[in-house]
């Protein structure tokens, strides 16, 4: 996804959840934003709701 295609929005979560997310992101060498993008993409894929052309691994099969 090119930077120009990205949308911004506000997400409100409690501080304990944010702290846990921040630790998880650091463990995987991602920013908190990158971790959230990864979580959302994974959930969309698992739910079968990933837009066509967004799953690079499946495109190669």
ROTOR-851964 format. One record per atom (N, C-alpha, C): y, z, x; residue in one letter; atom name; residue number from 1. Coordinates in steps of 0.05 Angstrom, whole numbers. Atoms other than C-alpha are relative to their C-alpha. Layout:
BEGIN
{c2 = Y | c3 = Z | c1 = X | residuo = A | atomo = CA | num = NUM} $
...
//
This chain:
BEGIN
{c2 = -23 | c3 = 0 | c1 = 17 | residuo = X | atomo = N | num = 1} $
{c2 = 0 | c3 = 0 | c1 = 0 | residuo = X | atomo = CA | num = 1} $
{c2 = 25 | c3 = 0 | c1 = 18 | residuo = X | atomo = C | num = 1} $
{c2 = -24 | c3 = 2 | c1 = -16 | residuo = X | atomo = N | num = 2} $
{c2 = 66 | c3 = -21 | c1 = 31 | residuo = X | atomo = CA | num = 2} $
{c2 = 20 | c3 = 22 | c1 = -9 | residuo = X | atomo = C | num = 2} $
{c2 = -20 | c3 = -22 | c1 = 6 | residuo = X | atomo = N | num = 3} $
{c2 = 122 | c3 = 31 | c1 = 34 | residuo = X | atomo = CA | num = 3} $
{c2 = 17 | c3 = -7 | c1 = -24 | residuo = X | atomo = C | num = 3} $
{c2 = -18 | c3 = 8 | c1 = 22 | residuo = X | atomo = N | num = 4} $
{c2 = 164 | c3 = -9 | c1 = -15 | residuo = X | atomo = CA | num = 4} $
{c2 = -14 | c3 = 3 | c1 = -27 | residuo = X | atomo = C | num = 4} $
{c2 = 15 | c3 = -3 | c1 = 24 | residuo = X | atomo = N | num = 5} $
{c2 = 108 | c3 = -1 | c1 = -67 | residuo = X | atomo = CA | num = 5} $
{c2 = -3 | c3 = 28 | c1 = -9 | residuo = X | atomo = C | num = 5} $
{c2 = 5 | c3 = -29 | c1 = 6 | residuo = X | atomo = N | num = 6} $
{c2 = 107 | c3 = 75 | c1 = -65 | residuo = X | atomo = CA | num = 6} $
{c2 = 21 | c3 = 11 | c1 = -18 | residuo = X | atomo = C | num = 6} $
{c2 = -18 | c3 = -14 | c1 = 18 | residuo = X | atomo = N | num = 7} $
{c2 = 138 | c3 = 118 | c1 = -119 | residuo = X | atomo = CA | num = 7} $
{c2 = 2 | c3 = 29 | c1 = 8 | residuo = X | atomo = C | num = 7} $
{c2 = -5 | c3 = -28 | c1 = -5 | residuo = X | atomo = N | num = 8} $
{c2 = 167 | c3 = 187 | c1 = -111 | residuo = X | atomo = CA | num = 8} $
{c2 = 0 | c3 = 16 | c1 = -26 | residuo = X | atomo = C | num = 8} $
{c2 = -2 | c3 = -18 | c1 = 23 | residuo = X | atomo = N | num = 9} $
{c2 = 159 | c3 = 245 | c1 = -159 | residuo = X | atomo = CA | num = 9} $
{c2 = -1 | c3 = 29 | c1 = 10 | residuo = X | atomo = C | num = 9} $
{c2 = 0 | c3 = -28 | c1 = -6 | residuo = X | atomo = N | num = 10} $
{c2 = 167 | c3 = 320 | c1 = -160 | residuo = X | atomo = CA | num = 10} $
{c2 = -26 | c3 = 13 | c1 = -9 | residuo = X | atomo = C | num = 10} $
{c2 = 24 | c3 = -15 | c1 = 7 | residuo = X | atomo = N | num = 11} $
{c2 = 105 | c3 = 364 | c1 = -159 | residuo = X | atomo = CA | num = 11} $
{c2 = 5 | c3 = 29 | c1 = 4 | residuo = X | atomo = C | num = 11} $
{c2 = -4 | c3 = -29 | c1 = -3 | residuo = X | atomo = N | num = 12} $
{c2 = 111 | c3 = 438 | c1 = -173 | residuo = X | atomo = CA | num = 12} $
{c2 = -27 | c3 = 14 | c1 = 0 | residuo = X | atomo = C | num = 12} $
{c2 = 25 | c3 = -16 | c1 = -2 | residuo = X | atomo = N | num = 13} $
{c2 = 54 | c3 = 482 | c1 = -149 | residuo = X | atomo = CA | num = 13} $
{c2 = 8 | c3 = 27 | c1 = 12 | residuo = X | atomo = C | num = 13} $
{c2 = -6 | c3 = -27 | c1 = -10 | residuo = X | atomo = N | num = 14} $
{c2 = 51 | c3 = 555 | c1 = -132 | residuo = X | atomo = CA | num = 14} $
{c2 = -3 | c3 = 1 | c1 = 30 | residuo = X | atomo = C | num = 14} $
{c2 = -1 | c3 = -1 | c1 = -30 | residuo = X | atomo = N | num = 15} $
{c2 = 61 | c3 = 577 | c1 = -60 | residuo = X | atomo = CA | num = 15} $
{c2 = -27 | c3 = 4 | c1 = 12 | residuo = X | atomo = C | num = 15} $
{c2 = 27 | c3 = -4 | c1 = -11 | residuo = X | atomo = N | num = 16} $
{c2 = -11 | c3 = 599 | c1 = -50 | residuo = X | atomo = CA | num = 16} $
{c2 = -15 | c3 = -26 | c1 = 1 | residuo = X | atomo = C | num = 16} $
{c2 = 13 | c3 = 26 | c1 = 1 | residuo = X | atomo = N | num = 17} $
{c2 = -37 | c3 = 531 | c1 = -71 | residuo = X | atomo = CA | num = 17} $
{c2 = 12 | c3 = -18 | c1 = 21 | residuo = X | atomo = C | num = 17} $
{c2 = -13 | c3 = 17 | c1 = -21 | residuo = X | atomo = N | num = 18} $
{c2 = 14 | c3 = 496 | c1 = -26 | residuo = X | atomo = CA | num = 18} $
{c2 = -9 | c3 = 9 | c1 = 28 | residuo = X | atomo = C | num = 18} $
{c2 = 9 | c3 = -10 | c1 = -26 | residuo = X | atomo = N | num = 19} $
{c2 = -6 | c3 = 541 | c1 = 33 | residuo = X | atomo = CA | num = 19} $
{c2 = -28 | c3 = -10 | c1 = 6 | residuo = X | atomo = C | num = 19} $
{c2 = 27 | c3 = 9 | c1 = -3 | residuo = X | atomo = N | num = 20} $
{c2 = -79 | c3 = 523 | c1 = 22 | residuo = X | atomo = CA | num = 20} $
{c2 = -1 | c3 = -30 | c1 = 6 | residuo = X | atomo = C | num = 20} $
{c2 = -2 | c3 = 29 | c1 = -4 | residuo = X | atomo = N | num = 21} $
{c2 = -62 | c3 = 449 | c1 = 17 | residuo = X | atomo = CA | num = 21} $
{c2 = 11 | c3 = -6 | c1 = 28 | residuo = X | atomo = C | num = 21} $
{c2 = -12 | c3 = 4 | c1 = -27 | residuo = X | atomo = N | num = 22} $
{c2 = -20 | c3 = 454 | c1 = 81 | residuo = X | atomo = CA | num = 22} $
{c2 = -21 | c3 = 5 | c1 = 22 | residuo = X | atomo = C | num = 22} $
{c2 = 21 | c3 = -6 | c1 = -20 | residuo = X | atomo = N | num = 23} $
{c2 = -78 | c3 = 486 | c1 = 119 | residuo = X | atomo = CA | num = 23} $
{c2 = -21 | c3 = -23 | c1 = 0 | residuo = X | atomo = C | num = 23} $
{c2 = 20 | c3 = 21 | c1 = 3 | residuo = X | atomo = N | num = 24} $
{c2 = -127 | c3 = 433 | c1 = 93 | residuo = X | atomo = CA | num = 24} $
{c2 = 11 | c3 = -25 | c1 = 14 | residuo = X | atomo = C | num = 24} $
{c2 = -13 | c3 = 24 | c1 = -12 | residuo = X | atomo = N | num = 25} $
{c2 = -79 | c3 = 377 | c1 = 113 | residuo = X | atomo = CA | num = 25} $
{c2 = 0 | c3 = 2 | c1 = 31 | residuo = X | atomo = C | num = 25} $
{c2 = -1 | c3 = -4 | c1 = -29 | residuo = X | atomo = N | num = 26} $
{c2 = -70 | c3 = 406 | c1 = 183 | residuo = X | atomo = CA | num = 26} $
{c2 = -28 | c3 = -2 | c1 = 12 | residuo = X | atomo = C | num = 26} $
{c2 = 28 | c3 = 2 | c1 = -10 | residuo = X | atomo = N | num = 27} $
{c2 = -146 | c3 = 412 | c1 = 192 | residuo = X | atomo = CA | num = 27} $
{c2 = -9 | c3 = -29 | c1 = 2 | residuo = X | atomo = C | num = 27} $
{c2 = 8 | c3 = 28 | c1 = 0 | residuo = X | atomo = N | num = 28} $
{c2 = -152 | c3 = 337 | c1 = 178 | residuo = X | atomo = CA | num = 28} $
{c2 = 22 | c3 = -18 | c1 = 13 | residuo = X | atomo = C | num = 28} $
{c2 = -21 | c3 = 14 | c1 = -15 | residuo = X | atomo = N | num = 29} $
{c2 = -90 | c3 = 318 | c1 = 219 | residuo = X | atomo = CA | num = 29} $
{c2 = 16 | c3 = -19 | c1 = -19 | residuo = X | atomo = C | num = 29} $
{c2 = -16 | c3 = 14 | c1 = 19 | residuo = X | atomo = N | num = 30} $
{c2 = -51 | c3 = 295 | c1 = 157 | residuo = X | atomo = CA | num = 30} $
{c2 = 24 | c3 = 17 | c1 = -7 | residuo = X | atomo = C | num = 30} $
{c2 = -22 | c3 = -14 | c1 = 12 | residuo = X | atomo = N | num = 31} $
{c2 = 16 | c3 = 312 | c1 = 128 | residuo = X | atomo = CA | num = 31} $
{c2 = -9 | c3 = 10 | c1 = -28 | residuo = X | atomo = C | num = 31} $
{c2 = 6 | c3 = -9 | c1 = 27 | residuo = X | atomo = N | num = 32} $
{c2 = 16 | c3 = 349 | c1 = 61 | residuo = X | atomo = CA | num = 32} $
{c2 = 1 | c3 = -23 | c1 = -19 | residuo = X | atomo = C | num = 32} $
{c2 = -2 | c3 = 24 | c1 = 17 | residuo = X | atomo = N | num = 33} $
{c2 = 39 | c3 = 285 | c1 = 28 | residuo = X | atomo = CA | num = 33} $
{c2 = -24 | c3 = -18 | c1 = 4 | residuo = X | atomo = C | num = 33} $
{c2 = 24 | c3 = 17 | c1 = -5 | residuo = X | atomo = N | num = 34} $
{c2 = -17 | c3 = 245 | c1 = 62 | residuo = X | atomo = CA | num = 34} $
{c2 = -25 | c3 = 12 | c1 = -12 | residuo = X | atomo = C | num = 34} $
{c2 = 24 | c3 = -13 | c1 = 12 | residuo = X | atomo = N | num = 35} $
{c2 = -68 | c3 = 297 | c1 = 40 | residuo = X | atomo = CA | num = 35} $
{c2 = 0 | c3 = -3 | c1 = -30 | residuo = X | atomo = C | num = 35} $
{c2 = -2 | c3 = 3 | c1 = 29 | residuo = X | atomo = N | num = 36} $
{c2 = -43 | c3 = 293 | c1 = -32 | residuo = X | atomo = CA | num = 36} $
{c2 = -8 | c3 = -29 | c1 = -8 | residuo = X | atomo = C | num = 36} $
{c2 = 7 | c3 = 28 | c1 = 6 | residuo = X | atomo = N | num = 37} $
{c2 = -48 | c3 = 217 | c1 = -30 | residuo = X | atomo = CA | num = 37} $
{c2 = -30 | c3 = -4 | c1 = 3 | residuo = X | atomo = C | num = 37} $
{c2 = 29 | c3 = 2 | c1 = -4 | residuo = X | atomo = N | num = 38} $
{c2 = -119 | c3 = 222 | c1 = -3 | residuo = X | atomo = CA | num = 38} $
{c2 = -16 | c3 = 13 | c1 = -23 | residuo = X | atomo = C | num = 38} $
{c2 = 13 | c3 = -14 | c1 = 22 | residuo = X | atomo = N | num = 39} $
{c2 = -139 | c3 = 272 | c1 = -57 | residuo = X | atomo = CA | num = 39} $
{c2 = 1 | c3 = -16 | c1 = -25 | residuo = X | atomo = C | num = 39} $
{c2 = -3 | c3 = 16 | c1 = 25 | residuo = X | atomo = N | num = 40} $
{c2 = -111 | c3 = 229 | c1 = -113 | residuo = X | atomo = CA | num = 40} $
{c2 = -17 | c3 = -26 | c1 = 2 | residuo = X | atomo = C | num = 40} $
{c2 = 16 | c3 = 25 | c1 = -3 | residuo = X | atomo = N | num = 41} $
{c2 = -144 | c3 = 165 | c1 = -86 | residuo = X | atomo = CA | num = 41} $
{c2 = -29 | c3 = 6 | c1 = -3 | residuo = X | atomo = C | num = 41} $
{c2 = 29 | c3 = -8 | c1 = 2 | residuo = X | atomo = N | num = 42} $
{c2 = -211 | c3 = 201 | c1 = -79 | residuo = X | atomo = CA | num = 42} $
{c2 = -7 | c3 = 6 | c1 = -29 | residuo = X | atomo = C | num = 42} $
{c2 = 5 | c3 = -7 | c1 = 28 | residuo = X | atomo = N | num = 43} $
{c2 = -206 | c3 = 228 | c1 = -150 | residuo = X | atomo = CA | num = 43} $
{c2 = -1 | c3 = -25 | c1 = -18 | residuo = X | atomo = C | num = 43} $
{c2 = 0 | c3 = 25 | c1 = 15 | residuo = X | atomo = N | num = 44} $
{c2 = -188 | c3 = 159 | c1 = -178 | residuo = X | atomo = CA | num = 44} $
{c2 = -25 | c3 = -16 | c1 = 5 | residuo = X | atomo = C | num = 44} $
{c2 = 24 | c3 = 15 | c1 = -7 | residuo = X | atomo = N | num = 45} $
{c2 = -246 | c3 = 127 | c1 = -141 | residuo = X | atomo = CA | num = 45} $
{c2 = -24 | c3 = 13 | c1 = -14 | residuo = X | atomo = C | num = 45} $
{c2 = 23 | c3 = -14 | c1 = 13 | residuo = X | atomo = N | num = 46} $
{c2 = -296 | c3 = 180 | c1 = -166 | residuo = X | atomo = CA | num = 46} $
{c2 = 0 | c3 = -3 | c1 = -30 | residuo = X | atomo = C | num = 46} $
{c2 = -1 | c3 = 3 | c1 = 29 | residuo = X | atomo = N | num = 47} $
{c2 = -271 | c3 = 171 | c1 = -237 | residuo = X | atomo = CA | num = 47} $
{c2 = -2 | c3 = -29 | c1 = -9 | residuo = X | atomo = C | num = 47} $
{c2 = 2 | c3 = 28 | c1 = 7 | residuo = X | atomo = N | num = 48} $
{c2 = -277 | c3 = 96 | c1 = -233 | residuo = X | atomo = CA | num = 48} $
{c2 = 26 | c3 = -12 | c1 = -10 | residuo = X | atomo = C | num = 48} $
{c2 = -26 | c3 = 9 | c1 = 10 | residuo = X | atomo = N | num = 49} $
{c2 = -203 | c3 = 87 | c1 = -245 | residuo = X | atomo = CA | num = 49} $
{c2 = 18 | c3 = -11 | c1 = 22 | residuo = X | atomo = C | num = 49} $
{c2 = -15 | c3 = 11 | c1 = -22 | residuo = X | atomo = N | num = 50} $
{c2 = -182 | c3 = 59 | c1 = -178 | residuo = X | atomo = CA | num = 50} $
{c2 = 8 | c3 = -29 | c1 = -7 | residuo = X | atomo = C | num = 50} $
{c2 = -8 | c3 = 28 | c1 = 5 | residuo = X | atomo = N | num = 51} $
{c2 = -141 | c3 = -5 | c1 = -188 | residuo = X | atomo = CA | num = 51} $
{c2 = -15 | c3 = -20 | c1 = 17 | residuo = X | atomo = C | num = 51} $
{c2 = 14 | c3 = 21 | c1 = -16 | residuo = X | atomo = N | num = 52} $
{c2 = -176 | c3 = -69 | c1 = -165 | residuo = X | atomo = CA | num = 52} $
{c2 = 16 | c3 = -6 | c1 = 25 | residuo = X | atomo = C | num = 52} $
{c2 = -12 | c3 = 7 | c1 = -26 | residuo = X | atomo = N | num = 53} $
{c2 = -163 | c3 = -85 | c1 = -92 | residuo = X | atomo = CA | num = 53} $
{c2 = 10 | c3 = 24 | c1 = 15 | residuo = X | atomo = C | num = 53} $
{c2 = -9 | c3 = -24 | c1 = -14 | residuo = X | atomo = N | num = 54} $
{c2 = -147 | c3 = -13 | c1 = -74 | residuo = X | atomo = CA | num = 54} $
{c2 = -22 | c3 = 13 | c1 = 17 | residuo = X | atomo = C | num = 54} $
{c2 = 22 | c3 = -12 | c1 = -15 | residuo = X | atomo = N | num = 55} $
{c2 = -216 | c3 = 6 | c1 = -48 | residuo = X | atomo = CA | num = 55} $
{c2 = -9 | c3 = -19 | c1 = 22 | residuo = X | atomo = C | num = 55} $
{c2 = 5 | c3 = 18 | c1 = -23 | residuo = X | atomo = N | num = 56} $
{c2 = -219 | c3 = -27 | c1 = 21 | residuo = X | atomo = CA | num = 56} $
{c2 = -30 | c3 = 0 | c1 = 7 | residuo = X | atomo = C | num = 56} $
{c2 = 28 | c3 = -2 | c1 = -8 | residuo = X | atomo = N | num = 57} $
{c2 = -290 | c3 = -2 | c1 = 35 | residuo = X | atomo = CA | num = 57} $
{c2 = -18 | c3 = -18 | c1 = -18 | residuo = X | atomo = C | num = 57} $
{c2 = 16 | c3 = 16 | c1 = 18 | residuo = X | atomo = N | num = 58} $
{c2 = -319 | c3 = -35 | c1 = -28 | residuo = X | atomo = CA | num = 58} $
{c2 = 6 | c3 = -29 | c1 = 2 | residuo = X | atomo = C | num = 58} $
{c2 = -7 | c3 = 28 | c1 = -3 | residuo = X | atomo = N | num = 59} $
{c2 = -282 | c3 = -100 | c1 = -15 | residuo = X | atomo = CA | num = 59} $
{c2 = -17 | c3 = -13 | c1 = 22 | residuo = X | atomo = C | num = 59} $
{c2 = 15 | c3 = 11 | c1 = -23 | residuo = X | atomo = N | num = 60} $
{c2 = -322 | c3 = -109 | c1 = 50 | residuo = X | atomo = CA | num = 60} $
{c2 = -29 | c3 = -3 | c1 = -6 | residuo = X | atomo = C | num = 60} $
{c2 = 29 | c3 = 1 | c1 = 7 | residuo = X | atomo = N | num = 61} $
{c2 = -390 | c3 = -100 | c1 = 16 | residuo = X | atomo = CA | num = 61} $
{c2 = -7 | c3 = -26 | c1 = -13 | residuo = X | atomo = C | num = 61} $
//
